[in-house]
Each structure stands twice: as structure tokens, then as C-alpha cells.
Amino acid sequence: MEQHPWIPSLTREQVEKMLRVIGVEKIEDLFSDIPSSIKLSCEQWESLDIGLKRPVSEVEAKRIISEKLSRNKKLKTPPFMGGGVYPHYVPPLVKYIISRGEFLTAYTPYQAEISQGLMQALFEYQSLMAELLEMDVVNASMYDWGSATAEAVLMAVRVNKGRKKIILPENMNPLHKQVVEAYTYPHGVKLVTTPYNRETGGVDLEELKKLVDGETAAVYLQYPNFFGVVEADAKAIGEIAHEKGALFITGVYPVALGLLKSPGELGADIAVGEGQPLGLGLNYGGPYLGIFATRYDMNLIRQMPGRIIGLAESYRGERGFAMVLQTREQHIRREKATSNICTNEALMAIAAAVYLSMLGKNGLVKLAEINYYRAHYAWSRMKSIGLEVELFKYDFFNEFPVSFNKHGVKYSLVHEELLKRDIHGGLYIGNYYPELGETALYAFTELHFKEDIDLLVNTLSEILSKR
């Protein structure tokens, strides 16, 4: 038997010895369950047109990868695209702590007696998040904002038995809406969209009142909404839901809570959101952290997905931590499980806990103020060069839509010109909201300095003047 060139550092005798130990005659026997019609022979492997068509050493592979990575475009500023995830500063301490072995390699804390450290960290996350949201019970944890929203919708249907109608606002994140549609489709949930007011950008209260009825299980509100607009009538929306016996679900951008009213203050029954801004970075789209919380009501708590870490006491009076709720299909009969979420974002939850601990209450307020004022500075600068930014009358947090309709140019062309100048523009939303035409959503955070915003605005002015 010839040694295959892609198996490094092994002699033929060593390979044969390993095969004898595991009870097979040749390497091909390990893949006997694969039909021969779709398998490649050793001769075919050697002539396969992939890569360099030869084995490479680690040092050579590293050089090849480094060369390819060097071709990546390096932006002059952080990207100006929001729409659910945002470029925020991640302190090195956050990355250092979650890279420690006891956190990085820990998984589900099934055995309480050997998982006290991990469970304490998750308990601290729950406590910090409960204080931020002003909600009573927080789980640890969901995948992301979209899946947390979908789980909240399914939970509302379970709590409000016999009701299958869910009201979703038209001005919610359309990607989150797609996730909700996918999750709820097998359950026969009726999703009804309530329109937004074209003048304010907020939910149209009169239209909402027409839709909420005795069949409604819950009303969802994104706060701030997808346009960055702060819903001035957020509390009234919750009251409309409660008047008909429906639950009120709020989806929040946690950084905004440094300035805005919390879900608890708004009267939310369930609060969801995205933990990505809390020390996680953009991460090429993940992993992220789904926030999920409820008020203290056992009918709600017992229907929560995922798990809850609680503080307990031993018979000797010692403090300890335990999973006090874990109604998942891995622990009880599948038909009785509240959720099919099979893992959790424990490492991301710990990162969020570290981040919030570093900032503290005053730090979070300061961060929110920076995001708010830099976005408003960008809004005024864009308005000064003739861009249409006054689409809605309600105030906004750190992002707002910019229309290019009156300039008679497709936003895709503007975006391409920005990229040529090493600037990543906003998120085009005309495909989600055709009535807005050539409109993009621009977001600004603490990473966008005044000179970055000025560079963006001056570049847009230059591009539009040439058009």
C-alpha cells in the first residue's frame, strides 16, 4: 500500500498498525458507506484540479493565506451600515477574558458541581441585563435578535392559548420578520402587519387599533425601529395590546437604553434584542447574542425558551448556582419542550457581561449620548449638501434613512463610487420599502469621528455633483 501524499508525517507501517487496531484492512474501508460511483480513487485525487494540486507545508500555507488576505480592501473609516448590527468599539479586556480556557472551552453547564464558574458568569449576565432592561427574568441565552423575536412570538401563542394572531409593525427589521415567518410557519401562526405612519415613521396607532382584537396573542414593537426612529407612542402601543388581553413584546437596541425608556418602563411583557453592540464586534455576521427577558409572571417564565441560571443555597448554607429552568427538548419530552434551541451563546453572554461591567451605568449613558449626537451631526451635514434626510418627523437614535430620489441616481451607483474611495456606505432599503425609492439607512457610532463623518459627506457631495 502506497502512502498517500496528503497524509503527513506517517510511515506505511504506522498507518497499517492504526488500521489493525481499529479493525479494518485499508483506509478505503473507512468510507465504505459512500457509494463507489461518487468516490474518487487515489489516482483521481492526485489529478484533482484544486488548490496547488500538491501538499503544502504549514509555513507555505500561511504565506499563501497572508498574501490573499492582503488583497482585502482597507476602508478609510468604519462602515456606515447599520440595520441591526453596528460597528462598536470592543475593549481588549473583553476579548482577553473570554479567551481564557475556563470560558472559551466551557459549553453547557449540565453538571452543576463542576460548572459553578460558568454558571456564576451567566448569572451575572442575567442580572446585568435585567437591570438594563428593567425586566425581572432574563435567560442565557438566544442566538440573535431575529431568533429571539421568533421565540417570543411562539411563547406568546403558548401563553395566550387559543390565540394565533401576531401583530408585527411594518417598520421592524425586515430580516427579523423573515426569521419570524420561518419559525412560525409550521405552527399555523397568523402574522399581520400594521403600517407605519409615512409622516412620523412610527407605528400608525389608528391602524393598529383596528387590527388588535380578541384573537391577538401579542403585539411586537421594535424600539428604536428599523428606520432608527424612536417610537414616541411606544407606551400607548403596549396599552392597546393589553386592552385586548394581548402580550406586548419589545425588541430593543441595548445601547439606546442609555438614553431611552427601558422595556420594563414601557410596560413590556417580553423584551428581546441584540447583544452584538455589547462587546461582540461585527464578527462577519456572527456569532451574536439574542437577548430574552420577561416580567415576573410564572405563566410567562415557565414558557421561556432556553435556560435560566439561578442562585441557590446548599443544605450547609453555602452559595451555589444551578439551572433552575431548562424546558428544552434535550431535558424533557420533546412534545412538552418550549423550544428546540439546542445550544446557547454563553461565551457571547459573558462578553456582554464584561462589557457592561466595564462601562457601568454612567458609561452606557455616555456611549448612548455619543451615538445620538454623532448621528445628528451627520444628519445636519447631509442636509446641508442638499440630501433628503427629513423623511420622518419623529426623533431618531443613531441611524436614519437618506433619500437620493431627487438627485435622479440609483443608490447602487453611489455606493459603488464610495467603495472606490474606500468608504462603505449605508444599507440600501428600497428593496424592503419600495415606496421610499432610492433610499439607504446610514448608522453612526462612537467609532465614527467628526473627520470620518465630514469625509463621508464631502465624498457624497463630490459624487452627486459629478452625476
SEGU-140783 format. One line per 2 residues: number of its first residue (from 0); their letters; for each residue x, y, z of C-alpha. Coordinates in pm, whole numbers, always signed. Example, Ala and Ser with C-alpha at 12.3 -4.5 7.8 and 13.67 -1.06 7.14 Angstrom:
0) AS) +1230/-450/+780  +1367/-106/+714
This chain:
0) ME) +0/+0/+0  +145/+337/-100
2) QH) +141/+624/+143  -93/+899/+21
4) PW) +84/+1239/-9  -193/+1423/+176
6) IP) -140/+1222/+498  +163/+1387/+662
8) SL) +434/+1250/+892  +324/+886/+886
10) TR) +505/+578/+757  +322/+295/+587
12) EQ) +387/+73/+891  +227/+329/+1124
14) VE) -83/+355/+906  -115/-25/+890
16) KM) -82/-52/+1267  -361/+204/+1321
18) LR) -585/+19/+1075  -527/-311/+1257
20) VI) -614/-152/+1592  -948/-19/+1465
22) GV) -1024/-341/+1278  -1010/-253/+907
24) EK) -777/-364/+631  -733/-45/+433
26) IE) -814/+325/+455  -1082/+293/+189
28) DL) -1281/+70/+426  -1342/+374/+646
30) FS) -1554/+520/+366  -1737/+204/+264
32) DI) -2076/+365/+329  -2013/+613/+45
34) PS) -2128/+480/-297  -1832/+397/-519
36) SI) -1993/+593/-803  -1927/+921/-627
38) KL) -1587/+840/-472  -1253/+940/-621
40) SC) -965/+696/-644  -615/+784/-528
42) EQ) -513/+840/-889  -802/+1082/-935
44) WE) -709/+1266/-615  -363/+1337/-749
46) SL) -502/+1488/-1069  -782/+1682/-896
48) DI) -782/+2043/-1012  -793/+2213/-672
50) GL) -553/+2444/-491  -191/+2398/-591
52) KR) -250/+2030/-680  +8/+1928/-421
54) PV) +50/+1915/-45  +199/+2230/+111
56) SE) +380/+2287/+440  +229/+2493/+721
58) VE) +469/+2781/+662  +390/+2786/+289
60) AK) +15/+2768/+356  +44/+3062/+596
62) RI) +228/+3269/+335  -33/+3191/+70
64) IS) -321/+3284/+301  -148/+3605/+414
66) EK) -98/+3709/+54  -465/+3653/-26
68) LS) -576/+3840/+287  -360/+4138/+187
70) RN) -589/+4190/-114  -881/+4282/+115
72) KK) -997/+4639/+79  -895/+4856/+371
74) LK) -1158/+5119/+449  -1071/+5476/+545
76) TP) -1349/+5478/+805  -1564/+5221/+985
78) PF) -1864/+5117/+771  -2173/+5339/+787
80) MG) -2413/+5046/+753  -2642/+4959/+1043
82) GG) -2981/+4795/+1013  -2949/+4567/+1314
84) VY) -2576/+4528/+1376  -2330/+4811/+1429
86) PH) -1955/+4878/+1441  -1881/+4946/+1808
88) YV) -1551/+4954/+1993  -1461/+4625/+2162
90) PP) -1221/+4680/+2456  -923/+4438/+2455
92) LV) -1017/+4329/+2807  -1339/+4174/+2674
94) KY) -1151/+3961/+2423  -889/+3869/+2682
96) II) -1137/+3745/+2940  -1350/+3536/+2702
98) SR) -1031/+3380/+2557  -949/+3226/+2896
100) GE) -983/+2849/+2883  -1245/+2822/+3156
102) FL) -1481/+3034/+2943  -1367/+2964/+2589
104) TA) -1389/+2584/+2612  -1685/+2560/+2850
106) YT) -2014/+2455/+2698  -2350/+2372/+2853
108) PY) -2323/+2354/+3235  -2509/+2024/+3273
110) QA) -2316/+1922/+3584  -2365/+2196/+3840
112) EI) -2096/+2065/+4073  -1821/+2124/+3817
114) SQ) -1972/+2425/+3634  -2002/+2680/+3914
116) GL) -1773/+2934/+3748  -1955/+2930/+3415
118) MQ) -2295/+2943/+3581  -2191/+3236/+3800
120) AL) -2075/+3424/+3489  -2411/+3358/+3320
122) FE) -2595/+3459/+3636  -2405/+3790/+3633
124) YQ) -2502/+3838/+3267  -2868/+3777/+3351
126) SL) -2851/+4021/+3643  -2685/+4297/+3442
128) MA) -2926/+4255/+3152  -3227/+4253/+3385
130) EL) -3112/+4585/+3529  -3055/+4735/+3184
132) LE) -3394/+4622/+3053  -3572/+4677/+3386
134) MD) -3725/+4333/+3341  -3743/+4064/+3609
136) VV) -3618/+3744/+3446  -3355/+3703/+3173
138) NA) -3243/+3377/+3013  -2897/+3275/+2898
140) SM) -2931/+3293/+2602  -3058/+3301/+2242
142) YD) -2882/+3304/+1905  -2956/+3659/+1788
144) WG) -3227/+3925/+1773  -3420/+3758/+1492
146) SA) -3442/+3416/+1657  -3520/+3574/+1995
148) TA) -3811/+3760/+1836  -3941/+3441/+1678
150) EA) -3915/+3256/+2009  -4104/+3540/+2182
152) VL) -4383/+3514/+1925  -4416/+3139/+1976
154) MA) -4407/+3190/+2352  -4692/+3442/+2329
156) VR) -4902/+3191/+2136  -4839/+2927/+2404
158) VN) -4927/+3168/+2686  -5239/+3307/+2517
160) KG) -5388/+2970/+2433  -5636/+2973/+2152
162) RK) -5494/+3293/+2003  -5284/+3262/+1690
164) KI) -5268/+3621/+1565  -4947/+3825/+1599
166) IL) -4924/+4193/+1503  -4587/+4290/+1353
168) PE) -4504/+4653/+1264  -4414/+4732/+907
170) NM) -4119/+4937/+1037  -3949/+4641/+1209
172) NP) -3627/+4493/+1075  -3738/+4303/+761
174) LH) -3471/+4038/+815  -3605/+3968/+1164
176) KQ) -3951/+3942/+1012  -3827/+3674/+773
178) VV) -3691/+3473/+1067  -4026/+3504/+1247
180) EA) -4207/+3384/+935  -3979/+3080/+908
182) YT) -4014/+2987/+1277  -4391/+3029/+1295
184) YP) -4495/+2875/+963  -4526/+2515/+1093
186) HG) -4733/+2634/+1391  -5012/+2797/+1194
188) VK) -4946/+3139/+1343  -5119/+3426/+1164
190) LV) -4879/+3718/+1115  -5047/+4051/+1046
192) TT) -4851/+4362/+951  -4955/+4701/+1087
194) PY) -4845/+5000/+873  -4620/+5284/+976
196) NR) -4716/+5649/+957  -4546/+5796/+648
198) ET) -4515/+6134/+819  -4367/+6030/+1154
200) GG) -4203/+5696/+1072  -4369/+5544/+1380
202) VD) -4646/+5287/+1409  -4983/+5419/+1294
204) LE) -5188/+5397/+1614  -5527/+5422/+1448
206) EL) -5448/+5137/+1211  -5308/+4931/+1499
208) KK) -5630/+4971/+1699  -5826/+4828/+1405
210) LV) -5608/+4517/+1394  -5577/+4425/+1762
212) DG) -5869/+4209/+1873  -5964/+3912/+2088
214) ET) -5770/+3678/+1857  -5443/+3866/+1904
216) AA) -5178/+3683/+2109  -4918/+3962/+2101
218) VY) -4812/+4293/+1951  -4446/+4341/+1866
220) LQ) -4266/+4676/+1862  -3907/+4748/+1758
222) YP) -3761/+5033/+1964  -3596/+5228/+1801
224) NF) -3748/+5094/+1482  -3570/+4986/+1164
226) FG) -3552/+5346/+1040  -3377/+5448/+1363
228) VV) -3692/+5634/+1465  -3769/+5645/+1837
230) EA) -4134/+5546/+1875  -4291/+5834/+2069
232) DA) -4607/+5627/+2120  -4431/+5313/+2245
234) KA) -4615/+5300/+2578  -4950/+5364/+2408
236) IG) -4885/+5070/+2174  -4841/+4844/+2477
238) EI) -5163/+4973/+2628  -5352/+4899/+2305
240) AH) -5225/+4540/+2322  -5312/+4498/+2689
242) EK) -5664/+4633/+2643  -5742/+4329/+2428
244) GA) -5557/+4081/+2650  -5258/+4055/+2415
246) LF) -4895/+4048/+2527  -4663/+4338/+2448
248) IT) -4323/+4237/+2306  -4049/+4496/+2258
250) GV) -3733/+4449/+2054  -3453/+4680/+2167
252) YP) -3110/+4804/+2065  -2940/+4790/+2409
254) VA) -2704/+5086/+2358  -3006/+5311/+2304
256) LG) -3130/+5225/+2654  -2862/+5455/+2791
258) LL) -3099/+5737/+2686  -3438/+5585/+2611
260) KS) -3702/+5433/+2835  -3650/+5065/+2912
262) PG) -3889/+4785/+2806  -3991/+4749/+3170
264) EL) -4082/+5117/+3191  -4283/+5085/+2870
266) GA) -4486/+4801/+3020  -4342/+4518/+2808
268) DI) -4433/+4161/+2893  -4143/+4021/+2692
270) AV) -3827/+4201/+2580  -3587/+4079/+2312
272) GE) -3291/+4236/+2141  -2940/+4201/+2002
274) GQ) -2635/+4179/+2227  -2392/+4235/+1938
276) PL) -2322/+4601/+2030  -2217/+4495/+2381
278) GL) -1857/+4400/+2310  -1901/+4142/+2033
280) GL) -1790/+4325/+1719  -1930/+4256/+1374
282) NY) -1774/+3907/+1352  -1854/+3867/+982
284) GG) -2219/+3818/+1074  -2187/+3612/+1391
286) PY) -2186/+3467/+1645  -2418/+3717/+1809
288) LG) -2632/+3717/+2122  -3010/+3706/+2143
290) IF) -3145/+3891/+2448  -3462/+3749/+2602
292) AT) -3642/+3870/+2916  -3987/+3870/+3076
294) RY) -4163/+4032/+3367  -4216/+3821/+3680
296) DM) -4516/+3606/+3594  -4485/+3228/+3627
298) NL) -4713/+3180/+3327  -4451/+3364/+3123
300) IR) -4141/+3230/+3298  -4242/+2865/+3255
302) QM) -4283/+2922/+2882  -3944/+3087/+2832
304) PG) -3713/+2916/+2583  -3357/+2822/+2670
306) RI) -3238/+2817/+3030  -3221/+3029/+3343
308) IG) -2932/+3019/+3588  -3038/+3076/+3949
310) LA) -2863/+3141/+4279  -2925/+2861/+4529
312) ES) -2808/+2755/+4872  -2677/+2417/+4981
314) YR) -2800/+2232/+5291  -2485/+2359/+5461
316) GE) -2575/+2720/+5384  -2319/+2760/+5103
318) RG) -2393/+2970/+4796  -2426/+2780/+4472
320) FA) -2560/+2819/+4117  -2794/+2588/+3931
322) MV) -3000/+2570/+3615  -3340/+2647/+3763
324) LQ) -3526/+2634/+3432  -3434/+2430/+3127
326) TR) -3753/+2341/+2945  -3577/+2222/+2632
328) EQ) -3631/+1913/+2424  -3300/+1774/+2549
330) HI) -3427/+1761/+2907  -3797/+1671/+2887
332) RR) -4031/+1503/+2644  -3995/+1667/+2307
334) EK) -4365/+1738/+2269  -4357/+1927/+2600
336) AT) -4049/+2139/+2523  -4096/+2513/+2489
338) SN) -3817/+2546/+2234  -3590/+2350/+2005
340) IC) -3291/+2574/+2067  -3016/+2318/+2131
342) TN) -2735/+2542/+2246  -2675/+2889/+2385
344) EA) -2448/+3183/+2324  -2279/+3151/+2665
346) LM) -1944/+3291/+2553  -2112/+3591/+2391
348) AI) -2325/+3645/+2703  -2009/+3654/+2915
350) AA) -1855/+3906/+2675  -2164/+4125/+2713
352) AV) -2141/+4096/+3093  -1776/+4201/+3089
354) YL) -1854/+4491/+2857  -2145/+4619/+3069
356) SM) -1937/+4582/+3386  -1662/+4794/+3233
358) LG) -1895/+5069/+3117  -2117/+5083/+3420
360) KN) -2434/+5290/+3429  -2266/+5625/+3358
362) GL) -2051/+5480/+3082  -2351/+5341/+2899
364) VK) -2527/+5678/+2917  -2217/+5849/+2779
366) LA) -2190/+5593/+2498  -2555/+5644/+2405
368) EI) -2507/+6021/+2401  -2206/+5993/+2169
370) NY) -2402/+5772/+1928  -2701/+6004/+1938
372) YR) -2512/+6330/+1881  -2278/+6199/+1612
374) AH) -2576/+6072/+1413  -2746/+6411/+1449
376) YA) -2429/+6588/+1339  -2418/+6364/+1030
378) WS) -2788/+6436/+967  -2728/+6811/+970
380) RM) -2420/+6784/+745  -2606/+6571/+492
382) KS) -2894/+6814/+493  -2651/+7100/+426
384) IG) -2538/+6946/+95  -2896/+6900/-26
386) LE) -2955/+6537/+66  -3309/+6445/+167
388) VE) -3285/+6336/+531  -3614/+6470/+670
390) LF) -3817/+6165/+571  -3981/+6136/+913
392) KY) -4069/+6382/+1190  -4000/+6163/+1493
394) DF) -3657/+6182/+1655  -3401/+5910/+1580
396) FN) -3119/+5744/+1770  -2800/+5657/+1579
398) EF) -2927/+5589/+1228  -3161/+5748/+977
400) PV) -3270/+5700/+615  -3119/+5914/+340
402) SF) -3309/+5953/+13  -3134/+6002/-322
404) NK) -3458/+6023/-521  -3446/+6391/-610
406) HG) -3091/+6352/-741  -3215/+6104/-1001
408) VK) -2945/+5849/-926  -2960/+5486/-821
410) YS) -2811/+5434/-480  -2616/+5130/-602
412) LV) -2409/+5364/-820  -2344/+5597/-527
414) HE) -2241/+5301/-315  -2001/+5177/-583
416) EL) -1839/+5519/-604  -1800/+5526/-226
418) LK) -1633/+5185/-230  -1391/+5306/-499
420) RD) -1285/+5569/-248  -1253/+5310/+32
422) IH) -1572/+5414/+211  -1854/+5170/+289
424) GG) -2188/+5350/+264  -2528/+5281/+414
426) LY) -2769/+4992/+376  -2996/+5017/+73
428) IG) -3357/+4968/+189  -3550/+5043/-130
430) NY) -3597/+4669/-188  -3769/+4635/+152
432) YP) -3966/+4960/+126  -4032/+5032/-244
434) EL) -4234/+5341/-153  -3909/+5504/-30
436) GE) -3733/+5452/-365  -3358/+5507/-375
438) TA) -3305/+5529/+0  -3027/+5400/+225
440) LY) -3001/+5367/+601  -2689/+5531/+748
442) AF) -2566/+5450/+1100  -2313/+5627/+1323
444) TE) -2144/+5511/+1642  -1857/+5609/+1872
446) LH) -1619/+5471/+1607  -1717/+5745/+1361
448) FK) -1519/+6056/+1445  -1611/+6402/+1318
450) ED) -1350/+6378/+1042  -1497/+6043/+930
452) ID) -1843/+6196/+900  -1705/+6501/+717
454) LL) -1516/+6273/+478  -1835/+6079/+404
456) VN) -2044/+6391/+346  -1780/+6563/+130
458) TL) -1737/+6246/-76  -2113/+6215/-127
460) SE) -2123/+6578/-235  -1845/+6517/-486
462) IL) -2012/+6203/-626  -2352/+6370/-663
464) SK) -2209/+6684/-822  -2045/+6473/-1093
466) R) -2370/+6286/-1152
